[in-house]
């Protein structure tokens, strides 16, 4: 008997919950159907429905912009009307003479301006009339000297080795090189001007070992630009 009553109560609860679910589904379906059909039947009501469903967007906050202030610079006043120089209305008869006597300049300043005697010092290098600047002629970086002059200043001369291939074919000729002789007499910036190609490297290898006496100009060694000729002959 107890089991039958419990079964009946559970059946009633299940039936009631099923009925509530059906009613809720029917209510939601009717609302959705109304939302779909009303805009189709009455299109003019669509803005009202959209405003009721969607939240109204907040109004835009206007940003404050910096206020630019103009400052007018004061222009300098001038005593000349309209910027035009005009002649004075009255010219004085006598020149202006100061009433007070001007103080004399200090002695060290007067000597500095006048030159003053002596040979100068570390404190006042401008004093002294007998001091004269040491003017020397500017020396250029490189002097162009003929090959004959530089041949007489040659201290060490290395003879080139005759290459095997030119020697086998009895190739002879003269290789002309352009060289820069440093202040110490060494060969720098050696390059080929003309000559047989097969003999050029042998000439470069030999001449770069040559040494010269420093070339003096006004008693000082200077760099020299000159030409060097290397002859290859079969004996």
C-alpha positions as CSV (number, residue, x, y, z in Angstrom):
1,X,0.0,0.0,0.0
2,X,2.8,2.4,0.9
3,X,4.6,1.6,-2.4
4,X,1.5,2.4,-4.5
5,X,1.1,5.8,-2.9
6,X,4.7,6.7,-3.4
7,X,4.5,5.7,-7.1
8,X,1.4,7.8,-7.6
9,X,3.0,10.9,-6.0
10,X,6.1,10.5,-8.1
11,X,3.9,10.2,-11.3
12,X,2.1,13.4,-10.3
13,X,5.4,15.3,-9.8
14,X,6.7,14.1,-13.2
15,X,3.5,15.0,-14.9
16,X,3.5,18.5,-13.4
17,X,7.2,19.2,-14.3
18,X,6.5,18.0,-17.8
19,X,3.6,20.4,-18.0
20,X,5.7,23.3,-16.8
21,X,8.4,22.5,-19.4
22,X,5.8,22.4,-22.2
23,X,4.2,25.7,-21.0
24,X,7.6,27.4,-20.8
25,X,8.6,26.2,-24.3
26,X,5.2,27.4,-25.7
27,X,5.7,30.8,-24.1
28,X,9.2,31.3,-25.4
29,X,8.2,30.1,-28.8
30,X,5.3,32.6,-28.9
31,X,7.6,35.4,-28.0
32,X,10.1,34.5,-30.7
33,X,7.3,34.1,-33.2
34,X,6.0,37.5,-32.3
35,X,9.5,39.1,-32.7
36,X,9.8,37.5,-36.2
37,X,6.2,38.2,-37.4
38,X,5.6,41.7,-36.1
39,X,8.5,43.3,-38.2
40,X,7.2,41.5,-41.2
41,X,3.6,42.7,-40.8
42,X,4.4,46.1,-39.3
43,X,7.8,47.3,-40.6
44,X,7.3,50.7,-39.0
45,X,7.5,49.2,-35.5
46,X,11.0,47.8,-36.1
47,X,12.9,50.8,-34.7
48,X,10.8,50.7,-31.6
49,X,11.4,47.0,-31.0
50,X,15.2,47.4,-31.7
51,X,15.4,50.3,-29.2
52,X,13.5,48.2,-26.6
53,X,15.9,45.2,-27.0
54,X,19.2,46.9,-27.4
55,X,20.7,49.1,-24.7
56,X,21.1,52.7,-25.6
57,X,24.7,53.5,-26.3
58,X,26.2,56.1,-23.9
59,X,26.7,59.5,-25.3
60,X,30.2,60.4,-26.5
61,X,32.2,62.6,-24.1
62,X,33.6,65.5,-25.8
63,X,37.3,65.8,-25.2
64,X,38.6,69.1,-24.1
65,X,41.0,70.7,-26.5
66,X,43.9,72.9,-25.4
67,X,43.3,76.6,-25.8
68,X,46.0,78.3,-27.8
69,X,46.9,81.7,-26.5
70,X,48.6,84.3,-28.6
71,X,51.3,86.5,-27.1
72,X,52.1,89.7,-28.8
73,X,55.8,90.6,-28.5
74,X,56.4,94.2,-27.7
75,X,58.2,96.0,-30.6
76,X,61.1,98.2,-29.7
77,X,60.3,101.9,-30.1
78,X,62.6,104.1,-32.2
79,X,63.3,107.7,-31.9
80,X,63.2,108.1,-35.7
81,X,59.7,108.9,-37.0
82,X,58.5,106.4,-39.6
83,X,62.0,104.9,-39.5
84,X,63.6,107.7,-41.5
85,X,66.7,109.5,-40.4
86,X,66.1,113.2,-40.4
87,X,68.4,116.2,-40.0
88,X,68.4,118.0,-36.6
89,X,66.4,121.2,-36.4
90,X,69.3,123.2,-34.9
91,X,73.1,122.6,-35.1
92,X,75.1,123.7,-32.0
93,X,77.8,126.4,-32.5
94,X,80.4,124.8,-30.2
95,X,81.4,121.2,-30.0
96,X,80.7,119.2,-26.8
97,X,83.6,119.0,-24.4
98,X,83.4,116.7,-21.4
99,X,83.8,118.5,-18.1
100,X,85.5,115.6,-16.3
101,X,88.9,114.3,-17.5
102,X,89.0,110.7,-18.6
103,X,91.1,108.3,-16.5
104,X,94.3,107.0,-18.2
105,X,94.4,103.4,-19.3
106,X,96.3,100.9,-17.1
107,X,99.9,100.4,-18.0
108,X,99.7,96.8,-18.9
109,X,96.7,97.4,-21.2
110,X,98.6,100.3,-22.9
111,X,101.7,98.2,-23.4
112,X,99.5,95.4,-24.8
113,X,98.0,97.7,-27.4
114,X,101.1,99.5,-28.3
115,X,103.4,96.5,-28.4
116,X,105.7,97.8,-25.7
117,X,109.4,97.0,-25.2
118,X,110.7,93.6,-24.4
119,X,110.5,90.2,-26.0
120,X,107.2,89.1,-24.4
121,X,106.4,86.7,-21.7
122,X,104.1,83.8,-20.9
123,X,101.6,86.2,-19.2
124,X,101.6,88.7,-22.0
125,X,102.8,87.1,-25.3
126,X,101.7,90.1,-27.4
127,X,104.2,92.5,-25.8
128,X,107.5,93.3,-27.4
129,X,108.2,95.1,-30.7
130,X,111.3,93.1,-31.5
131,X,109.4,89.7,-31.8
132,X,109.0,88.6,-35.4
133,X,107.2,85.5,-36.6
134,X,109.2,82.6,-38.0
135,X,107.8,82.3,-41.5
136,X,108.8,79.2,-43.5
137,X,107.8,78.0,-46.9
138,X,105.1,75.3,-46.8
139,X,106.4,72.0,-48.0
140,X,104.1,69.9,-50.1
141,X,103.4,66.3,-49.3
142,X,105.1,64.8,-52.4
143,X,107.7,66.3,-54.8
144,X,107.9,65.1,-58.4
145,X,111.5,64.2,-59.1
146,X,112.9,62.7,-62.3
147,X,114.1,59.1,-62.4
148,X,117.7,60.3,-63.2
149,X,118.0,62.3,-60.0
150,X,116.6,59.6,-57.9
151,X,118.9,57.0,-59.5
152,X,121.9,58.9,-58.1
153,X,120.3,58.6,-54.5
154,X,119.8,54.9,-54.7
155,X,121.4,53.0,-51.8
156,X,120.2,49.5,-52.3
157,X,119.2,48.0,-55.7
158,X,117.8,44.4,-56.0
159,X,118.0,42.9,-59.4
160,X,114.8,41.2,-60.6
161,X,114.6,37.5,-61.3
162,X,113.8,36.6,-64.8
163,X,110.6,34.6,-64.8
164,X,110.8,31.1,-66.3
165,X,108.0,31.5,-69.0
166,X,109.3,34.8,-70.4
167,X,112.8,33.4,-70.4
168,X,111.8,30.3,-72.2
169,X,110.1,32.3,-75.0
170,X,112.9,34.9,-75.0
171,X,110.6,37.7,-74.0
172,X,112.4,41.0,-73.4
173,X,111.2,44.5,-72.5
174,X,111.1,47.4,-70.0
175,X,108.7,47.7,-67.2
176,X,107.9,51.3,-66.1
177,X,106.8,51.7,-62.5
178,X,105.4,54.7,-60.6
179,X,106.6,54.9,-57.0
180,X,106.4,57.1,-53.9
181,X,109.6,57.3,-51.9
182,X,108.9,58.1,-48.2
183,X,110.8,60.5,-46.0
184,X,112.8,57.5,-44.8
185,X,113.7,56.4,-48.3
186,X,111.5,53.3,-48.5
187,X,109.3,52.4,-51.5
188,X,105.5,53.1,-51.1
189,X,102.5,53.0,-53.3
190,X,104.3,51.1,-56.1
191,X,102.2,50.6,-59.3
192,X,102.7,49.6,-62.9
193,X,102.5,52.2,-65.8
194,X,103.6,50.1,-68.8
195,X,105.5,47.0,-69.8
196,X,105.1,43.3,-70.7
197,X,102.5,41.7,-68.5
198,X,104.6,38.6,-67.9
199,X,107.5,40.7,-66.5
200,X,105.5,43.2,-64.4
201,X,105.3,41.1,-61.2
202,X,109.0,40.3,-61.2
203,X,109.7,44.1,-61.5
204,X,107.4,44.9,-58.6
205,X,109.0,42.3,-56.4
206,X,112.4,43.7,-57.0
207,X,111.8,47.4,-56.8
208,X,109.8,47.3,-53.6
209,X,113.0,46.2,-51.9
210,X,115.0,49.3,-53.1
211,X,116.2,51.9,-50.6
212,X,117.0,55.6,-51.3
213,X,118.6,58.4,-49.4
214,X,115.9,60.8,-48.0
215,X,115.2,63.7,-50.4
216,X,115.8,67.0,-48.6
217,X,113.8,70.2,-49.4
218,X,114.8,73.3,-47.4
219,X,116.8,71.0,-45.1
220,X,113.8,68.7,-44.3
221,X,113.1,65.2,-45.8
222,X,110.0,65.1,-48.0
223,X,108.1,62.4,-49.9
224,X,109.0,62.0,-53.6
225,X,107.0,60.8,-56.6
226,X,109.2,59.3,-59.3
227,X,109.3,56.7,-62.1
228,X,111.5,53.6,-62.1
229,X,112.4,51.6,-65.2
230,X,113.3,47.9,-65.0
231,X,114.9,46.3,-68.1
232,X,114.7,42.6,-68.9
233,X,117.3,41.5,-71.5
234,X,118.5,38.1,-72.5
235,X,122.2,37.7,-72.3
